[in-house]
């Protein structure tokens, strides 16, 4: 049986490590993918962080990348493969809601969610790794580079938006991002087994 599994959370929460380890544990019939993608649209998303662009264009670039990425995800699922995705539409809703609000453009949460629901597949399960933003920033600083989104107060707001998503969607499972990588993956695998995915 195939499954579409998303691993989400703020920068530094351990999401990418968990997604990679989970894919390995699921075996050769699973595929790991991520957003932004490595496509030309994903490159445009990443360059948007360096150039001055409209904050709405920024949000739309993420969605354009996702719309194309979703076609590939559907193809993998149709081939009988399970897909583990490191970030999906939840990230755009959580991050861009905060980003637009900080530019005095109001609360765009509902608009972003509705727009993304039109172009996305609803995951079978989304694992949201929750970690104190200060601890997350410590981890990020240990990498030696940071993005425009990696500020403690901003990540606190992003995490609140993720939790807002979780309250409205029972397929989003909150996971303690402070646990060891091994315990996190064991927790994800146990949940997947219980869901018979």
N, C-alpha and C positions, 0 to 999 in steps of 0.2 A: 504494500500500500504506500502511495506517495503522500508526502506532507509538505506544506509550505510553512516554514518556521522562520520567524524574525527575531533577531536579538537587538534590543534597543537600550538606550541610556545616554546620559550626558558624557561628554568627553572625559576620558580617564577612569570610567567606571569598570573597565575590564571587558567590555562588550566584544571587541574584536578578538581578543584571546579566547573568550568563551565560544564565539561563533566558529572559530577555526577548530578548536578542540572538539566541539560538538559534531561538526561535519566529519572529522576523522573517526569519532566514535560510532557514527551512524553507518560508516562503511563506504564501499566503492560506488554504490548506487545513489550516493548523495553528492550534491554540488554546493560549493560555497560561492556566494556572490556578494557584492557590496554596492553601496551608494555613497557619494556619487560614483558612477561607473567610470571605466577607462575609455569610454567612447568620446567622440568629438564634443558631444553635448556635455558629458561629465567634465571635460577639459574646460569648457566655457563656464561651468559652475565654479570650478576652482579658480579660474582667472577673475571671476566676479569678486572674489575676496581681495584682489589686488587693485582693481580698477574702481573708480567711482561710478556706480550704476544706480538706477532707481531701485529702491528696496522692493518694489513690486516686481521688477524685472528679475531680481535675485530669486524671489519666491517662485516665479514662473519658470526660471531656468532649472531649478530643482525638479519641478513637476514635469517639464519636458523630458528631462533625463529619465525620470521614473516611467513616463508613458512608454518610451521606447524599451526600457529595461523590462517592463512588465510583459512585453511580447516575448522576450527571451525566457523569462521565468515560466510563462505558459507553455512554451515549447519544451523546456526541460520536464515539466510536470507531465505533459502529454507523452513524453518518452518513457515515463515510468520512474523518473528520478525524484528523490526528495530534494528540496531546495532550502538551504539555510542562508538567510539574507542578513548581512551586517548593515543595519539601518534600512528603513523603508519609509512609508508615508508619515509615520508617527514623528519622525525627526523633523520633517518639514513643518508639520503642525506645531510641534513644541518649540522649535527654534525660531521659525519665522513669525509666530505669534508674538514672541518676546522681541524680536528684531524690529518688527513693524510698530509695536507699541512704543518702543524706545525712540522712535522717530515721530512720535505724536500722531500716529495714524490709526489710533483706536484699537479695539479688540477684534482681530481678524480670525480668531479661533474657528468659528463656525464656517466662515467662508473657505478657509484653508482645508478644513475637514471635508466639506461637501465637494470641493473641487478635486481633492485627492481621491475621494471615494469613487468618483466617476472614472478615474484612469488606473485604479489599482485593483489588485486581487485582495480579498480579505484573507489574511493569514489564518491557518488552522490554530496557531498559537503564537503569541508574541511574548517573549521574555524580556521584561523591563528590569535591568539591573539598577538598583537604587543605591547611591553612595553619597555621603555628605560632600557637597561641592568643594569645600576646603581640602578634603582628602583627595578628591579627584584632581584638583589643581596641582597638588604636590606630586601626584603621579605624572601629570602632563609635563611639569617643569623638569622632571627627571629624564624626559625624552630629549630635551635640548631644543625643542622648537614648539611653537604654539600657533594657533589660528586666531582669527578675529573674534571667535566665539568663546575663547577659553579665558573667561574672567569670572571670578567667584560669584559676584552678585548676579551676573547674567545667567550663569549656569543654575543658580538657585531658582530663578524665574522659569527657566526651561524645564527643570525638574518638576516644578509645580504644574506646568502645562502637561507634562507626561502623566502625572498623577490624575489630572483632570480627564485625560483620555481614558485612563484605566478605570475610573469610576463609571464610565459610560459603556464599557466593553469588557464582558466577562471572559474574553479570550486573551486578555492581557494579564500576565502573571507577574507579580512583583517578586524580585529575587534580591537578596542581600549581596550587593556588590563588594562588601567588605570581607566576605568569606574567601577562602583560598580558591584558586582557579579549579583545583580538583573537586572540591566540594560543590562549587557552582555547577560544573558540568554534570556531576552525579545528580544534583537536584533537577537539572533540565531533563536528563535522561529518564529519571523517575516520573516526572510529569508527562513526558511524551508517551511512556509506557502506559500510564494510567489512562491517557486519552485514546489509547489504541491507535496511535498514528504510525 
